Amino acid sequence: QTVLVGSMFALGLVLLVAPSLSWGASGTSEASKDGGKSTATLKAGEAKSEADAAVAQKLIAIASHQHASHDTQKGAGNSESGLPFPAAPPPAVPPAIAPPWAGSATHGEIRVECETSKGTLFIQLKPDWAPQGVQRFLSMVDQGFFRSKVAFYRVVPGFVAQFGVPGDPTTTRLWDTKEQIPDDHQWLDLEKGGKLFKKGYLSFAGSAPNTRKNELFFALSDSGHLGKSPWEVPIGHVAVTGLRVLDSLYGGYGDLNMFGGRAPDYASLRSQGEAWWQKEYPKLDYINGCWRTVPVATPASDTITI
């Protein structure tokens, strides 16, 4: 993800011309010149798959170890704009009614608890869904990304609740230096009408292949629109109680100005942080902190089945 400074940052802002689920500079995949995949390309693909699998296994092992310890103790994007904004959906549809998801917790899950201005979000991360994405989100949790208030600066009812700009501009500048992460395998099956992006799913935003960094969004309805870009891969979901929290997030500012809404100016949000948005957009909801929690048995009524 390109870090823009000085005049280059100003030039980058001019690119705010189209809806997108984007962040960073555009990237493209280079096709082989002979029209087919070379042996080297195939080996590279195999190596990436093996690397992703290794990351997933490592994260699952960590989660399983935490679970065992607890038992022992009994106690959308548009690549043209290069910015982090989900592509606006087709004609607006009303928010979906929360489906009666039920199931049981698995040892492969990693639990994160986020305290928000509207209540607690219990997030179940899925390393087998998106090992690279889960690893990055855990880095954000562990390395203090959420120490300052992180606003839900773009809440579009029935579409997305987006966040990813720390309240402290110093933290924003620090994370500007972080590397982008490679895309995870897209496990959704949108074309065949199979597994869709469901309400409560959590995903990174991106602008092009392999441009994910620290912008994320929650889906606010079941959607066949989200997930069509290779970087929109769900990394986990909220527990059922979290759906009520998501529904209660303030959406009165609507979408970004470029899409006809009154949401905060993105450049000001990044450069001035919480002091600015608390004054200019006092109704914004926000995340006040996130931390890992030890996996425990979850009531079936509070768990999402995929």
Backbone torsions as a table, in degrees:
resi	resn	phi	psi	omega
1	GLN	NA	122.8	-175.5
2	THR	-69.9	132.2	174.8
3	VAL	-97.1	120.5	-176.4
4	LEU	-99.8	132.6	178.1
5	VAL	-129.3	160.0	175.9
6	GLY	53.5	-133.0	-176.7
7	SER	-68.2	-27.7	179.4
8	MET	-65.2	-36.0	178.4
9	PHE	-65.3	-39.7	178.5
10	ALA	-63.2	-41.5	177.9
11	LEU	-62.1	-38.4	-179.0
12	GLY	-62.5	-32.8	-178.4
13	LEU	-66.4	-25.2	180.0
14	VAL	-64.5	-21.4	-176.3
15	LEU	-76.7	2.8	179.2
16	LEU	-74.3	75.1	-173.6
17	VAL	-121.6	-9.9	-176.9
18	ALA	-149.4	152.2	177.1
19	PRO	-60.0	141.9	178.9
20	SER	-163.1	156.3	170.3
21	LEU	-104.6	80.7	-162.7
22	SER	-135.6	160.1	176.3
23	TRP	-165.0	128.9	175.5
24	GLY	87.3	-173.1	-177.5
25	ALA	-81.3	154.8	179.0
26	SER	-69.9	149.5	177.8
27	GLY	-135.9	151.8	-179.6
28	THR	-132.4	154.3	176.1
29	SER	-90.6	134.8	-177.7
30	GLU	-91.2	116.9	179.7
31	ALA	-76.3	152.4	179.4
32	SER	-68.1	142.6	-172.7
33	LYS	-67.3	-27.5	-177.6
34	ASP	-87.6	6.6	177.0
35	GLY	85.2	-4.3	178.4
36	GLY	-133.0	170.5	-179.7
37	LYS	-85.3	129.8	176.8
38	SER	-77.0	166.2	177.7
39	THR	-59.2	-38.7	-179.7
40	ALA	-63.1	-39.8	179.9
41	THR	-64.7	-42.6	179.1
42	LEU	-62.3	-42.7	179.8
43	LYS	-64.7	-36.8	179.3
44	ALA	-64.5	-41.3	178.8
45	GLY	-63.8	-40.8	178.7
46	GLU	-64.1	-39.7	-179.0
47	ALA	-64.8	-40.8	179.7
48	LYS	-63.8	-43.0	179.5
49	SER	-61.5	-42.4	179.5
50	GLU	-65.1	-37.3	179.9
51	ALA	-66.3	-43.2	178.3
52	ASP	-62.0	-42.7	179.9
53	ALA	-62.3	-39.2	-179.9
54	ALA	-64.7	-41.4	178.9
55	VAL	-63.8	-43.7	-179.9
56	ALA	-61.0	-45.2	-179.8
57	GLN	-62.1	-39.6	-180.0
58	LYS	-64.0	-45.6	-179.1
59	LEU	-66.1	-40.0	178.4
60	ILE	-64.2	-39.1	178.8
61	ALA	-62.5	-40.3	179.1
62	ILE	-63.5	-45.3	-179.2
63	ALA	-63.7	-41.3	-179.9
64	SER	-64.4	-38.3	179.1
65	HIS	-65.0	-41.7	178.5
66	GLN	-62.5	-41.6	-179.8
67	HIS	-63.2	-44.0	-179.7
68	ALA	-64.0	-40.0	-180.0
69	SER	-63.3	-40.2	179.5
70	HIS	-64.8	-42.2	179.2
71	ASP	-61.3	-38.3	-178.3
72	THR	-68.0	-39.3	-176.6
73	GLN	-84.7	-17.0	-174.9
74	LYS	56.5	15.9	-178.2
75	GLY	-135.8	NA	NA
76	ALA	NA	138.5	-148.9
77	GLY	-116.5	165.4	177.6
78	ASN	-128.3	111.9	-174.6
79	SER	-70.8	-12.6	-178.6
80	GLU	-74.6	-30.6	-175.4
81	SER	-87.7	-28.4	-179.7
82	GLY	67.2	27.9	-179.7
83	LEU	-130.4	160.8	-168.6
84	PRO	-86.1	58.0	-176.7
85	PHE	-127.6	122.7	179.9
86	PRO	-56.8	140.0	177.2
87	ALA	-62.0	134.8	179.5
88	ALA	-61.4	140.3	-178.8
89	PRO	-74.6	173.2	173.5
90	PRO	-60.4	-175.8	-177.7
91	PRO	-39.6	136.7	-172.6
92	ALA	-55.5	141.0	175.5
93	VAL	-123.7	151.6	-179.8
94	PRO	-66.7	153.2	179.3
95	PRO	-56.5	140.1	179.8
96	ALA	-71.6	146.3	174.3
97	ILE	-73.1	135.6	-178.4
98	ALA	-55.8	122.0	-179.6
99	PRO	-72.7	156.0	-178.8
100	PRO	-79.0	63.5	179.4
101	TRP	-68.2	140.6	176.8
102	ALA	-151.2	158.0	-178.9
103	GLY	168.9	-157.5	-180.0
104	SER	-136.2	153.9	179.6
105	ALA	-68.8	150.1	176.9
106	THR	-118.6	156.2	-179.2
107	HIS	-68.2	-17.8	-179.0
108	GLY	-78.6	-9.5	-179.1
109	GLU	-80.2	150.4	172.0
110	ILE	-120.6	128.0	-174.4
111	ARG	-98.8	136.9	174.1
112	VAL	-130.7	137.2	178.0
113	GLU	-111.1	127.6	178.1
114	CYS	-120.4	124.4	177.3
115	GLU	-89.3	125.7	-180.0
116	THR	-118.4	172.7	178.5
117	SER	-69.4	-10.0	179.8
118	LYS	-117.3	6.1	-179.8
119	GLY	133.8	-177.7	-175.0
120	THR	-93.7	134.9	173.2
121	LEU	-105.1	118.3	173.8
122	PHE	-96.0	112.7	-174.2
123	ILE	-105.0	129.4	177.6
124	GLN	-104.5	106.7	-179.8
125	LEU	-84.2	144.6	-175.0
126	LYS	-122.7	93.3	179.3
127	PRO	-58.4	-29.9	-179.9
128	ASP	-75.0	-18.2	174.1
129	TRP	-78.6	-47.9	-171.2
130	ALA	-153.5	80.5	-175.7
131	PRO	-58.5	-42.1	-179.0
132	GLN	-68.0	-42.7	180.0
133	GLY	-65.3	-42.4	178.4
134	VAL	-62.2	-43.8	-180.0
135	GLN	-60.6	-41.9	179.3
136	ARG	-66.4	-43.5	-179.7
137	PHE	-62.7	-40.0	177.5
138	LEU	-64.5	-34.6	176.1
139	SER	-63.3	-40.0	177.7
140	MET	-62.7	-42.7	179.3
141	VAL	-64.9	-46.3	-174.5
142	ASP	-74.8	-27.6	-172.7
143	GLN	-102.9	19.5	170.0
144	GLY	83.8	16.3	179.4
145	PHE	-59.6	-34.1	-174.9
146	PHE	-99.1	18.0	178.7
147	ARG	-68.2	-33.1	173.3
148	SER	-100.5	165.8	-177.2
149	LYS	-67.4	128.1	179.7
150	VAL	-109.0	110.2	-172.3
151	ALA	-75.7	144.4	164.5
152	PHE	-82.4	83.4	-169.5
153	TYR	-81.0	-13.4	178.3
154	ARG	-135.0	101.5	179.5
155	VAL	-119.7	110.7	179.4
156	VAL	-114.3	101.9	-177.6
157	PRO	-49.8	133.9	-179.2
158	GLY	81.5	0.8	-178.5
159	PHE	-129.9	-84.0	-177.2
160	VAL	-143.3	157.3	167.4
161	ALA	-121.6	110.2	-172.3
162	GLN	-107.6	144.9	178.7
163	PHE	-150.1	169.9	178.8
164	GLY	147.1	9.7	177.8
165	VAL	-117.2	112.6	-179.7
166	PRO	-61.6	152.0	177.3
167	GLY	-69.9	-21.7	179.0
168	ASP	-98.2	114.0	-179.3
169	PRO	-57.8	-26.6	177.8
170	THR	-63.7	-40.9	177.6
171	THR	-66.7	-37.4	177.0
172	THR	-59.2	-46.9	-179.7
173	ARG	-64.3	-36.9	178.3
174	LEU	-62.4	-44.9	-177.7
175	TRP	-76.4	-15.8	172.1
176	ASP	-63.4	-24.8	-178.0
177	THR	-85.8	-8.6	-178.3
178	LYS	-72.2	152.0	178.0
179	GLU	-75.1	149.7	169.8
180	GLN	-72.4	158.4	-178.8
181	ILE	-112.2	151.8	179.2
182	PRO	-69.3	153.8	178.6
183	ASP	-69.0	146.2	171.2
184	ASP	-86.2	163.5	177.2
185	HIS	-63.5	131.7	178.9
186	GLN	-78.2	110.0	-176.5
187	TRP	-94.7	-8.0	175.8
188	LEU	-67.5	155.6	-176.6
189	ASP	-126.0	63.7	-172.9
190	LEU	-68.5	-39.5	-174.1
191	GLU	-64.8	-33.8	-176.2
192	LYS	-96.0	8.6	179.2
193	GLY	69.7	26.8	-178.1
194	GLY	-92.7	-113.5	-176.3
195	LYS	-77.2	117.6	-178.5
196	LEU	-104.6	168.6	175.3
197	PHE	-73.4	116.1	-175.2
198	LYS	-100.0	158.3	175.1
199	LYS	-56.9	131.7	-179.8
200	GLY	97.0	-10.5	177.1
201	TYR	-68.4	146.6	177.5
202	LEU	-113.9	133.9	-178.8
203	SER	-145.8	154.5	170.1
204	PHE	-78.2	155.8	171.8
205	ALA	-100.1	157.2	178.4
206	GLY	-157.1	173.8	-179.2
207	SER	-116.3	-17.5	-175.9
208	ALA	-168.0	171.7	178.6
209	PRO	-52.3	134.2	174.0
210	ASN	63.4	41.0	179.4
211	THR	-120.3	14.9	-179.5
212	ARG	-72.1	142.4	178.3
213	LYS	-141.5	-79.6	-178.0
214	ASN	-143.6	16.3	174.1
215	GLU	-97.9	129.5	-178.5
216	LEU	-134.7	168.1	175.9
217	PHE	-151.5	152.2	169.9
218	PHE	-102.5	138.3	174.0
219	ALA	-77.6	134.3	-179.0
220	LEU	-101.8	5.3	173.4
221	SER	-161.4	162.7	171.4
222	ASP	-63.7	136.7	-172.8
223	SER	-145.0	134.0	171.0
224	GLY	-95.9	0.5	-179.0
225	HIS	-90.2	-45.6	177.3
226	LEU	-71.6	150.5	178.2
227	GLY	94.5	-1.1	179.9
228	LYS	-79.3	-21.5	176.5
229	SER	-88.1	145.2	-174.8
230	PRO	-63.3	-19.7	-179.4
231	TRP	-91.0	-10.6	179.7
232	GLU	-87.5	68.7	-178.5
233	VAL	-107.6	118.0	179.1
234	PRO	-57.4	136.1	178.4
235	ILE	-107.2	-7.2	-179.1
236	GLY	169.3	-166.6	-178.2
237	HIS	-155.8	162.0	175.8
238	VAL	-82.4	156.5	170.7
239	ALA	-68.2	162.8	-174.3
240	VAL	-56.4	-36.8	178.7
241	THR	-61.3	-27.1	179.8
242	GLY	-69.9	-21.7	178.6
243	LEU	-62.6	-36.6	178.3
244	ARG	-67.6	-36.1	177.4
245	VAL	-64.7	-45.8	179.7
246	LEU	-60.8	-40.5	179.7
247	ASP	-65.0	-25.5	-176.0
248	SER	-89.2	-6.1	179.7
249	LEU	-62.3	138.2	-176.8
250	TYR	-67.0	123.5	-179.7
251	GLY	-118.8	16.5	-176.2
252	GLY	-66.3	-25.3	177.7
253	TYR	-79.4	-18.0	176.0
254	GLY	68.3	-148.0	-175.6
255	ASP	-80.5	178.7	178.0
256	LEU	-68.1	158.3	-177.3
257	ASN	-56.3	-38.1	-178.5
258	MET	-65.7	-18.8	178.8
259	PHE	-107.4	14.3	176.8
260	GLY	93.0	7.0	179.8
261	GLY	-103.1	-170.2	-177.9
262	ARG	-124.4	23.4	-179.5
263	ALA	-64.8	162.5	-177.0
264	PRO	-57.4	147.3	173.0
265	ASP	-64.3	126.2	-172.3
266	TYR	-66.0	-40.0	-179.6
267	ALA	-64.0	-42.6	178.9
268	SER	-67.3	-37.8	178.1
269	LEU	-58.3	-43.9	-178.7
270	ARG	-72.3	-42.3	-173.2
271	SER	-82.0	-30.2	-175.5
272	GLN	-109.6	-19.2	172.2
273	GLY	68.0	-153.9	-172.5
274	GLU	-58.9	-41.0	-178.1
275	ALA	-56.2	-34.7	-179.4
276	TRP	-77.2	-51.6	-174.3
277	TRP	-72.0	-27.6	176.3
278	GLN	-64.0	-32.0	179.4
279	LYS	-82.1	-46.4	-174.4
280	GLU	-85.1	-27.8	-177.8
281	TYR	-134.8	65.1	-172.3
282	PRO	-64.3	-16.2	-178.2
283	LYS	-89.7	-3.2	179.2
284	LEU	-59.2	136.6	170.7
285	ASP	-87.7	165.2	-172.5
286	TYR	-157.0	163.2	172.4
287	ILE	-93.5	130.1	-176.0
288	ASN	-105.1	2.9	179.1
289	GLY	156.6	146.3	177.5
290	CYS	-136.0	144.6	178.1
291	TRP	-154.0	158.4	177.3
292	ARG	-75.1	149.0	174.0
293	THR	-128.2	151.0	179.0
294	VAL	-72.7	128.5	179.3
295	PRO	-59.7	133.0	175.9
296	VAL	-132.7	167.3	179.3
297	ALA	-59.5	131.0	-178.5
298	THR	-110.6	131.7	177.9
299	PRO	-55.2	140.6	-178.0
300	ALA	-57.0	-33.0	-178.2
301	SER	-70.7	-11.3	-177.8
302	ASP	-114.9	21.0	-177.4
303	THR	-127.9	141.0	-179.4
304	ILE	-90.8	132.2	173.2
305	THR	-100.6	131.2	-176.4
306	ILE	-86.1	NA	NA
